[in-house]
Amino acid sequence: MLRIGVDAMGGDFAPEAAVKGAVMALDAIGPDSRIVLFGDERRIREVLEAEGCPAERFGIVATSEVIEMGDHPAKAFQAKADSSITVGFGYLAKGGIDGFASAGSTGAMMVGSMYAVKPIEGVIRPTISSIVPTVAGRPALLLDVGLNVDCKPEVLAQYGVIGSIYAEAVLGIGSPRVAVLNIGEEETKGNALSKATYELLKAEPRINFVGNVEGSHIFSGKVADVIVCDGFVGNTVLKMAEGLYRINKALGGGNAFWDAMNYENVGGTPVLGVNAPVIIGHGCSSPAAIRSMILSTEQVVKAGLTAKLQRAFQN
């Protein structure tokens, strides 16, 4: 039985959005998967009753506290020992669940990732990535998108390996093309960081390195499947794309490419480089986004991504 842990108290509209999203996911997850909800049991059951969904279809772990968005992440993770996030990570670390997803405090989720399940040995810094649509019809992976705003070349080179393994295992892309996001395609272009990263990735035998990729080709799918950058640049690109999606939607535009920009269709981003599957969703997640977040968690678990990353860095 694959057990997907969900923070029912995480997000701006919890627990209603989280529980409704879990109900929506019931018919989409595999027959051997079970959703385990962490949170206020009375409120969870009230939402389930309102939705006409038997509580028995879920596992429910009762918790009495919530880490709020305004709480100090590290202090709250320790002080609120019976919070949905802290208890969820306790289950994840002990193998009580196979993956944990939340639209709650990103900071607290990162504290849990770093101190409860811990980084994979050999990984300098874990990363968060984002799937971006391309006009070629298959997704690309951008990393980092905000966790590490300052990176050394060795860290970015590891992101190339991590992203390549993710793209192959989870996205189903064979021999994914890895590139450095840069201001030009030529090897000599860029700042000191991008040039040094280029040299390290060029010498990395475990990946299909294709060189530099310019910003104009991020969404083309013609050059790269995995795009490596520091979190400052990656987050800027991601926020720009989200803004363009909202503008396009407000102007009445829409097609398969723009629809794929909708965060609700992805639901969340995995923390890559830690010893268990952790998925972080948007704080403003709707039930549809929670559904997608749960399905993403199931996909990462079924792909055996954590074990593949552990093998890649064991030496």
Number of C-alpha atoms within 10 A of each C-alpha: 10 16 21 25 29 31 28 35 30 31 25 19 17 23 20 21 25 32 26 23 22 26 24 17 20 18 9 13 17 13 10 8 14 19 24 23 27 27 28 20 15 10 16 23 16 15 19 20 12 10 12 10 14 11 15 7 13 16 16 20 18 17 21 13 18 24 24 17 16 8 14 13 20 15 12 20 24 14 13 16 17 18 24 29 32 27 22 28 28 17 18 25 20 11 12 15 23 22 27 31 31 30 30 28 25 20 17 23 26 20 21 25 26 18 13 20 19 17 20 22 15 13 20 15 19 22 26 23 27 21 21 22 22 21 14 12 13 15 22 26 23 30 28 27 24 20 21 20 14 13 15 14 20 15 19 28 23 24 31 29 24 25 30 26 25 26 24 16 18 16 20 14 17 13 15 23 23 29 27 28 27 22 15 13 16 12 13 11 13 18 10 10 16 24 17 17 22 26 14 16 26 17 11 15 9 13 19 21 23 19 20 26 22 16 14 8 13 23 21 18 19 13 18 26 32 33 28 31 30 27 23 16 17 25 22 13 16 18 12 11 17 15 12 14 20 15 12 13 14 10 9 8 12 13 7 11 15 18 15 19 20 17 22 20 16 22 26 30 22 22 22 28 29 24 22 28 26 28 26 23 26 22 18 16 27 22 23 20 24 34 28 25 33 31 22 21 27 25 17 22 22 13 17 15 24 20 13 14 22 18 12 15 15 10 7
